[in-house]
Amino acid sequence: MNILKISYIYRLANKLVTGNLKQKIFFMHVPKCGGTSISRAIRSSYGFGKTQGSNFFFQLDASASLRAAKILGYKELEFFENLLIYNMSISSRKYIDGHFVYSEKAFKEFGDEWKFVTLLRHPVSKWFSKYFFNRYKKGSHYKLDCDFETYIESKTGIAEGSDYVRCLTGSNLLHDSNLERAVEQAIRNLNNFTVIGVLEKINLFVRDFERQFGTKLFIEHLRSNPLPKIKQEEQITNRIKQRVEEICQPDIEVYKAVLERIKI
């Protein structure tokens, strides 16, 4: 069965059995963790018709938002937080998603009204996926023009190993002096998410989402990496993999905490 037929079946299933989701949901879309597929499945669960309008849904355009933040002189995370709180303040909004980070202000003000949801992925797999995606994609947004040897020891490459910590604390590039404390805070903030899961156990995420919201998600695979898997593996030596594992230790601690939570 080809990809187009599979996609059609998933969309048909969504039309037939979903459409009863009422709860307001903020989906924190962490890059390269399967978020595009999850977002479409959640949106479909609200039903078809008038609730598909822009008054009901907001999706962050990362490229446009970065440009706007630069023009206005805002720090990236500060501007994104402003957009999140603004959209949560709109009474007709039902669903928000995008590459936001966790906001303590948003949770304190809207935690009773909005449910926070996110999906993670094993940090090492995510690190490689994001590198290959940005290295070989056609667009210029966040495009990389350097090889492993350069990127793996760059400021950006190393920071990518604590991306979950940043997303879950709202912190900018973390320093070694407070990294341990930031990891602990990120793990505590997991408790403020109504549903959280990992890509490797997507069935448990679907299970928990249905338990919480009474709606079953039908997830189709939408995006693929521009470089085939076999071509990626040719570039990943044992030394490179070991170094990435070292870099990703902060996020691995967060990932392990999520695995412990979803065992329930």
C-alpha positions as CSV (number, residue, x, y, z in Angstrom):
1,M,0.0,0.0,0.0
2,N,1.6,3.3,-1.0
3,I,1.9,6.4,1.1
4,L,-0.9,8.3,-0.5
5,K,-3.4,5.5,0.1
6,I,-2.3,5.2,3.8
7,S,-2.7,9.0,4.2
8,Y,-6.2,8.9,2.7
9,I,-7.2,6.1,5.0
10,Y,-6.0,8.0,8.1
11,R,-7.9,11.1,7.1
12,L,-11.0,9.1,6.4
13,A,-10.8,7.5,9.8
14,N,-10.4,10.9,11.4
15,K,-13.6,12.2,9.7
16,L,-15.6,9.1,10.7
17,V,-14.7,8.8,14.4
18,T,-13.3,12.1,15.6
19,G,-14.7,15.5,16.1
20,N,-15.7,15.5,19.7
21,L,-12.7,17.2,21.3
22,K,-13.7,20.2,23.3
23,Q,-10.8,20.9,25.6
24,K,-8.4,23.8,24.8
25,I,-5.0,22.3,24.0
26,F,-1.5,23.8,23.7
27,F,0.7,21.4,21.9
28,M,4.4,22.3,22.4
29,H,5.9,21.1,19.2
30,V,9.5,20.2,19.8
31,P,11.3,20.0,16.4
32,K,12.0,16.6,14.9
33,C,9.9,14.7,17.4
34,G,7.0,13.8,15.1
35,G,5.0,16.9,16.0
36,T,3.7,17.6,12.5
37,S,1.8,14.3,12.4
38,I,0.6,14.7,16.0
39,S,-0.6,18.3,15.4
40,R,-2.7,17.2,12.3
41,A,-4.3,14.4,14.3
42,I,-5.2,16.7,17.2
43,R,-6.6,19.3,14.9
44,S,-8.8,16.7,13.2
45,S,-10.1,15.6,16.5
46,Y,-11.9,18.9,16.9
47,G,-14.1,18.1,13.9
48,F,-14.7,19.6,10.5
49,G,-16.6,22.7,9.6
50,K,-16.5,26.1,11.3
51,T,-14.1,25.1,14.0
52,Q,-11.4,24.7,11.3
53,G,-11.3,28.5,11.0
54,S,-8.4,30.7,12.1
55,N,-10.4,32.0,15.1
56,F,-10.2,28.5,16.6
57,F,-6.6,27.5,15.8
58,F,-3.2,29.1,15.9
59,Q,0.0,27.7,14.5
60,L,3.3,29.5,15.1
61,D,5.1,30.3,11.9
62,A,8.7,30.0,13.1
63,S,10.4,31.8,10.2
64,A,8.0,34.8,10.3
65,S,8.1,35.0,14.1
66,L,11.9,35.1,14.1
67,R,11.9,37.9,11.6
68,A,9.3,39.8,13.6
69,A,11.2,39.4,16.8
70,K,14.4,40.7,15.1
71,I,12.5,43.7,13.7
72,L,11.0,44.6,17.1
73,G,14.2,44.0,19.0
74,Y,12.8,41.2,21.1
75,K,14.7,38.1,22.3
76,E,13.4,35.1,20.4
77,L,12.0,33.3,23.5
78,E,10.5,36.4,24.9
79,F,8.6,37.2,21.7
80,F,7.4,33.6,21.4
81,E,6.1,33.7,25.0
82,N,4.2,36.9,24.2
83,L,2.6,35.3,21.2
84,L,1.6,32.3,23.3
85,I,0.0,34.3,26.1
86,Y,-1.8,36.5,23.6
87,N,-3.4,33.6,21.8
88,M,-4.3,31.9,25.1
89,S,-6.1,35.1,26.0
90,I,-8.4,34.9,22.9
91,S,-11.6,33.2,24.2
92,S,-12.4,31.6,20.8
93,R,-9.1,29.8,20.6
94,K,-9.3,26.0,20.9
95,Y,-5.8,24.8,19.8
96,I,-2.3,26.3,19.7
97,D,0.8,24.6,18.4
98,G,4.2,25.4,17.2
99,H,7.9,25.6,18.3
100,F,7.1,27.4,21.5
101,V,8.8,26.7,24.8
102,Y,7.2,26.1,28.2
103,S,6.1,29.3,29.8
104,E,5.6,29.5,33.6
105,K,3.6,32.7,33.2
106,A,1.3,31.0,30.7
107,F,0.8,27.9,32.9
108,K,0.1,30.0,36.1
109,E,-2.5,32.2,34.3
110,F,-4.1,29.6,31.9
111,G,-3.3,26.2,33.4
112,D,-6.9,25.6,34.4
113,E,-8.3,26.6,31.0
114,W,-5.6,25.1,28.7
115,K,-4.1,21.6,28.8
116,F,-0.4,21.4,27.9
117,V,0.7,18.5,25.7
118,T,4.0,17.5,24.1
119,L,5.9,14.7,22.5
120,L,9.7,14.0,22.8
121,R,12.1,11.6,21.1
122,H,15.3,9.9,22.2
123,P,17.7,12.8,22.3
124,V,20.4,11.2,20.2
125,S,18.0,10.2,17.4
126,K,16.6,13.7,17.5
127,W,20.1,15.3,17.4
128,F,21.0,13.4,14.2
129,S,17.6,13.9,12.6
130,K,17.7,17.6,13.1
131,Y,21.3,17.9,11.8
132,F,20.5,15.9,8.6
133,F,17.3,17.8,8.1
134,N,18.9,21.2,8.4
135,R,22.0,20.1,6.5
136,Y,20.2,18.8,3.4
137,K,16.9,20.7,3.2
138,K,16.2,23.1,0.4
139,G,15.0,26.1,2.4
140,S,17.3,28.6,4.0
141,H,15.6,28.7,7.4
142,Y,18.2,27.3,9.9
143,K,20.0,25.6,7.1
144,L,23.4,24.2,8.0
145,D,26.4,24.3,5.7
146,C,29.0,22.5,7.8
147,D,30.0,18.8,8.2
148,F,29.8,16.7,11.4
149,E,33.4,17.5,12.5
150,T,32.6,21.2,12.6
151,Y,29.0,21.1,13.8
152,I,29.5,18.6,16.6
153,E,31.8,20.9,18.5
154,S,30.1,24.1,17.6
155,K,28.1,26.2,20.1
156,T,24.9,25.3,18.3
157,G,25.7,21.6,18.1
158,I,26.5,21.3,21.8
159,A,23.4,23.4,22.8
160,E,21.2,21.0,20.9
161,G,22.1,18.3,23.5
162,S,20.1,20.3,26.1
163,D,17.2,21.4,23.8
164,Y,14.6,19.6,25.9
165,V,15.9,21.4,29.0
166,R,15.6,24.7,27.2
167,C,12.1,23.9,25.9
168,L,10.8,22.8,29.3
169,T,12.3,25.7,31.3
170,G,12.1,28.6,28.8
171,S,15.8,29.1,29.2
172,N,18.2,30.5,26.6
173,L,21.6,28.8,26.0
174,L,22.4,27.2,29.3
175,H,25.7,27.4,31.1
176,D,27.5,24.6,32.7
177,S,27.3,26.3,36.1
178,N,23.5,26.0,36.3
179,L,22.8,23.1,33.9
180,E,22.2,20.6,36.6
181,R,19.6,22.9,38.3
182,A,18.0,23.5,34.9
183,V,17.6,19.8,34.2
184,E,15.9,19.3,37.6
185,Q,13.6,22.2,36.9
186,A,12.7,20.8,33.4
187,I,11.8,17.4,35.0
188,R,9.6,19.2,37.6
189,N,7.8,21.1,34.8
190,L,6.9,17.8,33.2
191,N,4.2,17.5,35.9
192,N,2.4,20.5,34.4
193,F,1.8,18.7,31.1
194,T,-1.5,16.8,31.0
195,V,-0.2,14.4,28.3
196,I,3.4,13.8,27.4
197,G,5.0,11.0,25.6
198,V,7.9,9.8,23.4
199,L,7.9,9.0,19.7
200,E,9.4,5.5,20.3
201,K,6.3,4.6,22.3
202,I,3.7,6.5,20.3
203,N,1.0,4.0,21.2
204,L,1.2,5.0,24.9
205,F,0.9,8.7,23.9
206,V,-2.3,7.8,21.9
207,R,-3.5,5.8,24.9
208,D,-2.9,8.6,27.4
209,F,-4.5,11.2,25.1
210,E,-7.6,9.1,24.7
211,R,-7.8,8.6,28.5
212,Q,-7.5,12.3,29.2
213,F,-9.7,13.7,26.4
214,G,-11.9,10.9,25.3
215,T,-10.6,11.1,21.7
216,K,-8.5,8.6,19.8
217,L,-5.8,10.0,17.6
218,F,-5.2,8.6,14.1
219,I,-1.6,9.5,13.3
220,E,-0.2,9.5,9.8
221,H,3.5,10.0,8.9
222,L,3.7,13.3,7.1
223,R,7.4,14.4,7.0
224,S,10.6,12.6,6.1
225,N,14.2,13.6,6.2
226,P,15.6,14.9,3.0
227,L,18.6,12.5,3.3
228,P,17.6,8.8,3.2
229,K,18.3,6.8,6.4
230,I,21.0,4.6,4.7
231,K,22.9,7.7,3.6
232,Q,22.7,9.1,7.2
233,E,24.1,5.9,8.7
234,E,27.1,6.1,6.3
235,Q,28.2,9.3,7.9
236,I,27.7,8.3,11.6
237,T,30.9,6.7,12.9
238,N,31.1,5.2,16.4
239,R,33.2,8.1,17.5
240,I,30.6,10.6,16.3
241,K,27.8,8.7,18.0
242,Q,29.6,8.5,21.3
243,R,30.3,12.2,21.2
244,V,26.6,13.0,20.5
245,E,25.6,10.8,23.4
246,E,27.9,12.8,25.7
247,I,26.4,16.1,24.4
248,C,22.9,14.9,24.9
249,Q,23.3,13.8,28.5
250,P,21.1,16.7,29.9
251,D,18.2,15.8,27.5
252,I,18.7,12.1,28.2
253,E,17.9,12.7,31.9
254,V,14.7,14.4,30.8
255,Y,13.8,11.7,28.4
256,K,14.3,9.0,31.1
257,A,12.0,11.0,33.4
258,V,9.3,10.9,30.7
259,L,9.7,7.1,30.3
260,E,9.2,6.7,34.0
261,R,6.0,8.8,33.9
262,I,4.4,7.0,31.0
263,K,4.8,3.5,32.6
264,I,1.7,4.2,34.6
